[in-house]
């Protein structure tokens, strides 16, 4: 049975843009956060592909990863993830082959099958490309061939890319990618930071379908976890209202720019919206280090996860830095 001390801890940064802020500042904050968590021994730092969202600045994911890897020295950096239906597999192989060539042994390629945007934006991204989520298994296989060793009869190569064997992860918020990751023998990251309802079933499907591969001899599960850590429970509850407002805006189709925390959410949401936000954040770790430690112990015991990746969407950058620092104390304490 795994315990908290047995697993790895990582960071997923959504590169949030705050009210009256700028994308440039958000990108600088992302590097500062990566450097911060690297000092505290976090295992990896991932960013995710999103499009047409005014509150998230990580759309050019591979470009951002080059900036983050160049400003850090030991932490792994990667995509959590690249939305593969938006891209030709060869293009992603070349981008991540380039990253791996520049920063060997530090690059992860997490792949998702959702568009990371609305359908209108997806069409704008793809234009004449016929790619869709239905092509995902074949696209993953094609991409991995480009990153693997070159074969004598291979007519198309990724350069850089061929022979780099960049570690590929499958990401998901449903059961499809869980089964595919198991059958391909790949590590699996479940998006429990926004879809906790299917977490236990997805883990079960992944482990039940797992077949050993050249990259993994046994299943490897990473879970997404929302984080709001503060010195006191009361301070964490206050800071978390920024997160609640952002999820509420997402559900309403409104601007996703970060809003400052408020003393109370009363009057900002309806009862059914409060319940929906609570379901969305069902796995959230909100509170003081002591409270979070108790909740993490339960999560690890119930899931036997190999790694947890935390996302922290607070309004003030200093509060995010403090949150990850307090989490490090929980982990190492």
N, C-alpha and C positions, 0 to 999 in steps of 0.2 A: 504493500500500500504506500503510495506516494504521500509525502507531507510537503508543506509549503517550502521547506528548505531544499527539497529535491528538484524543484522545477525552475525554469528560466523565466525571466520577466523582460518584457520589451515594450516599445512605445509605438503607437499609431498616431501620427499627427495629421489632423484634417486641415492644417494650415488655415485657421479661421481668420476671416477679415472682420474687424470690429466696426461698430457704428462710428462714422467719421474717421475711420482708419483708411489704410491703403494696402494694396496687394504687396507693394515693395516692403513695407514694414512687416507684414505677415511672413514674407519669405525670409527676411532677416531674423525674425523671431524663431522660425523653424530651425534655422541653423544654430541659433543660440540654445534652443531646447535640446537639439541633438548633442551639442557639446556638453550640456549640463548633465543629461542622463548618461552619457558616456563616462563621465567622471564617477558616477555612482554604480557602474558595473552593469547597466542594462545590456541585454544581449543584441537587440536589433532595433532599428528605427525605420519605420515604414511610412510612406505617404500613399494616398489613394487617388486614382483618376476620377475626377468629377468635371462636368461641363455645364455651362450655362447656369452657374450658381454663384451669385454675387458675394456669398459669404465663405467661399472655399477657393483657395488660390493654388491648388495643386494639379491643374489641368494638364500642364506639360510635364508629366510625371518623370520621364527619363532625364529631361533637362534639369529638373529640380534635384534629382538624385545625384547628378554629377556635382552640383553645388554643395550638397550635403556631404558627400563622400570626400570631396576636396577639402572641406573644413573640419573633418574629423580624422581620427587615425586608427581606431581599433573596432568601433562598433560596426556591426553589419548594417547596411542600408539597402532598402528594397521597396518594391511596390506592393501595396496592400489594398487593391492591386491595380494592374493594368487590365482594362476591360477589352479583352481580346477581340470580340466581334467588331470593335471600332477600327481595327488595324489589320493589315496584312501580316501574317506570321513572320515573313522575311524581314520586314521593317523592325519589328520588336526584337528579333534575333540580332540584327545589326546594332540596334541601340544598346541592348544589354550586353552584347559581346564587346562593344566599345567600353562600356562601364567596367566590365570584368577585366578587360585588358589594362585599363588605367588603375583600377583598384582591386587587384587580384585577391580572391578569397573573402571578399567583403560584400558581395552583391547577391541579393535575393530577387527572384522574379515570381511574384505572386500574381495569379491570373484569375480573373472573374469573367462570368458569362453574361452579366447584365450590361446595359449600355452606359451606366453611370450618368444618365441624363434622361430627358424626356424624348419621346419618339421624334419630334420635330428636329431636335438637336442631333439625335442619332443620324437622321437622314442628312443633315448638313455636314456631319463628320465623314460620312461614308461616301456620299455622292454616288458615283457609279459602281461602288463596291456592293456586291450582293450578299456580303457576310451577314450572318445572323447568329443568335444564340444556338440555333439548331446545328450549326457547323462546329460548335465548340470542341467536341471530342477530336474531330479530324484536325482542327486548327492547332490544338495542343500537341498532337502527334507530329504535325509538320514542323512546328516551332522547335520541338525537342530534337528533331532530326537535324535542323540547322545548327543547333548548339552542340550536338554530339560530334563524334569523330567523323571525319570525311571518309566517304566510301569510294571505291575505285570508279563506280559508275555514276557518281553524283554529278549532275550537270549544273545545279544551282547551289552556290555556297553563300554563307553569310560571312562577310569579311569587314571588320572583325566579328567573330561569333563562333565559327566552326572550331570544334575541339575545346571550347571554353567550359562546357558542361555547367553553365550557370544553374544553380539549384532552382528548380521549378516547384512552386506550391500551387495547389488549387484552393480557391476561396469560395465560400458559399453561404447563403442564408436559407437554403432549402436542402432537400435530400439528394438532388441530382448530382451536384459536385461531390457530395460525400461518397456516393457510390462510385463515381468515376475515379476519384482520388484513390479509393481503396483498390479498385481493379487495376489501376496503373502503378500501384505501389509508391504513391507520392505523398509527401506531407500535406496535411489538411488544416486549414484555418477556417473556423466557423465564425460568422459575423454575429456573435451573441451580444455585441455592443448595441445592436439595434433589432435583432430578431431572436430574443432569448427563448421564445416559446418552443422552437424546434430544436433547441440545443441538444438535449439528451438523445432524441431520436436520431439526429444527424451523426452524433458520435457513435451510436450503436450501429447504424448502417455502415459507416466508414470502417469500423473495426471488424464487422462481420464480413465485409467484402474484401478486406485487405489481402493482397497477394505480395509476397516479398519481391523486390525488384533490385536492379543494380544500384539504386540510390538508398533504399531503405529495406532493412530486414524485418522490421516490425512497425506497427502504426505509430504515427507521430501527430498529436493533436495540439493545436494552439487555439485558444479562445479569446475573443475580443471582449474587453471589460471597460465600461465607462468608469471614470475615476473623478471624484471630488474629495480630496483629502485636505484637511485643515487642522489647525492646532486644537480646535474644539468642535464638538458636534454642531453647536449653534452656528459657528462661522461657516462650516461646510454646508449646512442647510441654506444659509443665506447665499453663498456663492453658487450653489446649484440652481438657483432661480434663473441664472443666465442660460444654463443648459435647458431648463424647462421651456423658456421662451423660444429658444432656437428650434426645439423639436415641435413645439406648437406651431411655429411659423412654417416649418416643413409640411406639417399635416394640413395647414390651411392654404398652402401654395403661395406664401408670402416671402418677402425678402429674408435671406438667411444670415444677414450680417449680425454679428454678435451684439447683444444688448446688455447694458449694465445690470447687475443684480438688483432685486427689489426686496423690500421688507416682507411683502406677502404677494402671493399669486392670486389672491381673492380679487375677483372682478376682471382678471385677465383671461381666465379660461372658464368654460362651462363644465359641469360635472362629468359629462361623457368625455370631454377633451382631457380633463385631468386623469381619468382612468386610462385613456389611450396613451398618454405620455408615460404614465406609470408602467404600463405593459411594455412600451418601447424600451424603457430603462430598467427592466426587471432585474438585470444583473448588476446594476450600478453600485459601486462602492462609494458611499457618501458618508463622511464622518471623520472622527479623530482617528489617529493610528490604532488605538485600542479597538475601536468598533470595526475598523476595516480588517484588522488582523483576524478577528473572530469570524467575519463573513468570508474571508479568503480561505480560512481553514475548512469551512463547510464546503465551499466550492470545489476545492482540490479533492477533498474526501469523496464528494459525490461524483465528480467527473473523471478523476485520475488523469487530468490533462498533463501534457508534457511541458507546456509553456502558456503563459498568459500575456496578452498584448493589450496595453491600457491606452485609452484615448481620454484626453482631458481638455474639455472645451470651455475654459473659463475666460471671462472678459479681460481681466488684467493679466498680462504676461507674467508678472511676478508671482501671481497666485498659482499659475500653472507650474512654474519652476518649483515653488514650495510644495505643491501637491506631489510631484514626482520625488522630491527630496524626502518627504515624509513616508512615502511608499517604500523608498529604499531602506529607511530605518526599520520599517515593518519586516521587510524581506530579510535584512541582515541582522535583525535583533533576535 
